[in-house]
């Protein structure tokens, strides 16, 4: 979702970035940075997704729908 769409959804669900910040104990600026995709925080992303009632993979797909990283170990599993 785009930052504008996330903010719209928050308004539609009667929530604010300030309310999310107070609920999880972070600053409002921190929540804003996450919504604007300037920073990454799993805890805040989950709180935002919960506030708008959508799966986190829908709200922040660029972080949660990425393919699995390749193995870097040269030791074969036992």
ABEGO torsion letter per residue (X at the ends): XBAAAAAAAAAAAGBBAAAAAAAAGBBAAAAAAAAAGABBBAAAAAAAAAAAGBBAAAABAAAAABBBBBBABABBBX
